[in-house]
Amino acid sequence: MYSFALTGGIATGKTTFGKILQERCPGAVVFDCDKAVSRLLNDRQIQAKIVSALGASVIDHVSGDLSRNALREEVFSNQSSRKTLEGILHPLTREECLESQAETATSGQSSMFIADVPLLFESGFDFGYESSLLVATTRETQLERLKSRNGYDDVLVEAMLNAQLPISEKVERADVIFWNEGPKQVLRRQIFRFLETLDLLT
């Protein structure tokens, strides 16, 4: 079974990559770290740990639940808070990833396991992958997509991008690079060529 780590900057197109790959290689298993984090943030015990570590400012005082917006503002304006949150979430996410990888390997139902890890290089998130796959764009494209897609203001967008390594550094570290500046079909062709090298096209 092939094991790959998929990464990139925020809004570079990792989710699109995963969808295209699974359309062409339906048996591939993609573990999405962002979705795992989202599930963890819905867990009451995890929420309690986060509030205890970061304070009541991250609580929605109407519902009493963890406020995703307040949490986002806090961690992207305070590096210490971001490291604290990562210290809570990253080990649990890696544990889920390893469980999914092991299940995929032992089931024998898939020839490819990919973990979508946004902070692969920043966090040293290792699960025994054989190659790293990077979906890359220019910083300008990231800015444009974040503003139009998410409606974030300039200050938050800059803070989010500054929390990650520049794409240029990720390009130097990655084993395989997919450039996602043009139409989706251009990315699709790159993915197909990659699958051809693995002899996994259906």
C-alpha positions in Angstrom: 0.0 0.0 0.0 1.2 3.5 -0.9 1.2 6.0 1.9 1.4 9.7 1.0 1.2 13.0 3.0 -0.7 15.7 1.2 0.0 19.3 2.2 -0.1 22.8 1.0 -0.9 26.3 2.2 -4.3 27.4 3.2 -6.6 27.8 0.1 -4.2 26.2 -2.3 -6.6 23.4 -3.2 -5.8 20.3 -1.1 -9.5 19.4 -0.8 -10.0 19.7 -4.6 -6.9 17.5 -5.1 -8.4 14.8 -2.8 -11.7 14.8 -4.7 -10.1 14.6 -8.1 -7.8 11.8 -7.0 -10.7 9.8 -5.5 -12.8 10.3 -8.6 -10.0 8.7 -10.7 -8.8 6.3 -8.1 -12.0 5.4 -6.1 -10.2 2.9 -3.8 -7.9 5.6 -2.4 -8.4 6.4 1.3 -8.0 10.1 2.2 -7.7 11.0 5.9 -8.5 14.7 6.3 -6.8 16.3 9.3 -9.0 19.4 9.2 -12.2 17.2 9.5 -10.6 15.3 12.4 -9.9 18.6 14.1 -13.4 19.7 13.5 -14.8 16.6 15.1 -12.5 17.0 18.1 -13.7 20.6 18.6 -17.2 19.3 18.9 -16.1 17.0 21.8 -17.2 18.5 25.2 -14.1 17.2 27.0 -11.8 18.7 24.4 -13.7 22.0 24.5 -13.2 22.0 28.3 -9.5 21.5 27.9 -9.3 24.3 25.4 -11.3 26.8 27.5 -9.1 25.8 30.5 -6.0 26.5 28.6 -7.0 29.6 26.7 -9.6 31.2 28.9 -13.3 32.3 28.6 -12.7 34.6 25.7 -13.1 31.6 23.3 -16.6 30.8 24.7 -19.8 31.8 22.9 -21.6 33.5 25.8 -25.0 33.0 24.2 -24.8 29.2 23.7 -22.0 28.5 26.2 -20.2 26.4 23.6 -16.8 26.9 22.2 -16.9 29.8 19.6 -15.0 28.8 16.4 -14.7 32.4 15.4 -13.4 33.6 18.7 -11.0 30.7 18.8 -9.7 31.5 15.3 -9.2 35.1 16.2 -7.3 34.2 19.4 -5.0 31.6 17.9 -4.1 33.7 14.8 -3.4 36.8 16.9 -1.4 35.0 19.6 1.3 32.6 18.7 1.4 31.2 22.3 -2.3 30.4 22.1 -1.9 28.7 18.7 0.9 26.5 20.1 -1.2 25.6 23.1 -4.2 24.6 20.9 -1.9 22.6 18.6 -0.5 20.8 21.6 -4.0 19.7 22.5 -5.3 18.8 19.0 -2.3 17.5 17.0 -1.5 14.4 19.1 -5.1 13.3 19.0 -5.3 14.0 15.2 -2.1 12.0 14.6 -3.5 9.1 16.6 -6.7 9.1 14.5 -4.5 9.2 11.3 -2.4 6.3 12.4 -5.5 4.2 13.3 -7.0 5.0 9.8 -3.7 4.1 8.1 -3.5 0.8 10.0 -7.1 -0.1 9.2 -6.6 0.7 5.5 -3.4 -1.5 5.4 -4.9 -4.5 7.3 -8.2 -4.4 5.3 -6.4 -4.9 2.1 -9.2 -3.0 0.3 -7.1 0.0 -0.8 -3.7 0.4 -2.5 -3.3 4.0 -1.4 -3.6 5.9 1.8 -3.2 9.7 1.8 -3.3 12.0 4.9 -4.2 15.6 4.1 -2.0 17.4 6.7 -2.0 21.2 6.3 0.9 21.7 8.8 2.9 18.7 7.7 6.3 20.6 7.6 5.5 23.1 10.4 4.4 20.5 13.0 6.6 17.5 12.0 3.5 15.4 11.7 5.0 12.0 10.8 2.9 8.8 10.2 5.4 6.8 8.1 4.6 8.2 4.7 6.9 7.5 1.8 6.5 10.8 -0.1 5.0 14.2 0.5 2.7 15.7 -2.1 2.3 19.5 -2.2 -0.5 21.5 -3.8 0.9 25.0 -4.4 -0.2 28.4 -5.6 1.1 31.9 -5.3 0.5 33.9 -2.1 -1.6 36.3 -4.1 -3.9 33.5 -5.1 -4.2 32.3 -1.5 -5.1 35.9 -0.4 -7.8 36.2 -3.2 -9.3 32.8 -2.4 -9.5 33.4 1.3 -11.1 36.7 1.0 -13.7 35.7 -1.6 -14.4 32.2 -0.2 -14.3 32.8 3.5 -14.9 36.5 3.7 -12.0 37.1 6.1 -10.6 40.5 6.5 -7.0 41.5 5.5 -5.6 41.3 9.1 -6.9 37.7 9.7 -5.9 36.5 6.2 -2.3 37.8 6.7 -2.2 36.2 10.2 -3.4 32.9 8.8 -0.8 32.9 6.0 2.0 34.0 8.4 1.2 31.0 10.7 2.3 28.7 7.9 5.6 28.3 6.1 5.8 30.2 2.8 4.9 28.1 -0.2 8.4 28.6 -1.6 9.8 26.7 1.5 7.3 24.0 1.2 8.2 23.6 -2.5 11.8 23.0 -1.5 10.8 20.3 1.0 8.1 18.5 -0.9 8.8 15.3 -3.0 6.0 15.9 -5.6 4.6 19.3 -6.5 1.2 20.0 -8.1 0.8 23.6 -9.3 -2.8 24.8 -8.9 -3.0 28.3 -10.5 -5.0 27.5 -13.6 -8.3 25.8 -14.3 -9.2 22.7 -12.4 -8.5 20.6 -15.5 -4.8 21.6 -15.3 -4.6 20.1 -11.8 -6.6 17.1 -12.9 -4.0 16.3 -15.6 -1.1 16.6 -13.1 -2.9 14.2 -10.8 -3.5 11.7 -13.6 0.1 11.8 -14.6 1.1 11.1 -11.0 -1.3 8.1 -10.8 0.1 6.8 -14.1 3.6 6.7 -12.5 2.1 4.5 -9.8 0.1 2.3 -12.2 -3.1 3.1 -10.3 -5.3 4.5 -13.0 -8.6 2.6 -13.2 
